[in-house]
């Protein structure tokens, strides 16, 4: 069985110091496993310290040799691109902030179902309700909604209808 060869510009004590300062728990485990390799531990024992198998330890050692301690962090995957681009996200934000036009949109407040229809008609993108909810969350919109008002509501009539109680007199 071949041993793992590591860079010469680091040592076990240095890796342990880096592990103490790191906030990434995965990187800490990898640093400690490689520190054990510097100390002369077998691949099996060093891998056990890092909670991995011997092949994975070897793969992390190769990444460490290429990029140093920073290479021991998980890389973010490219992932699937967002359904709406930045321009469309800004437009969606403006749509939500301005609210619906009852004459045009047929609703007095936005629901995800209504916004789903608007996104498809304006941007030509079909989104699920869950994805739309995630997009709205990215834009810092919450599910809280103001109480809907009837479009033909008259503020004077509402004020006149409100019950007014006399102020209570202090007890004697």
Secondary structure, DSSP 8 states (H G I E B T S, - for coil): -------SS--HHHHHHHHHH---HHHHHHHHHHHHHHTT--HHHHHHHHTS-HHHHHHHHHHHHHH-GGGGS---------SS-HHHHHHHHHHHHH---HHHHS-SS--HHHHHHHHHHHH-----HHHHHHHHHHTT--S-------TT--HHHHHHHS----------
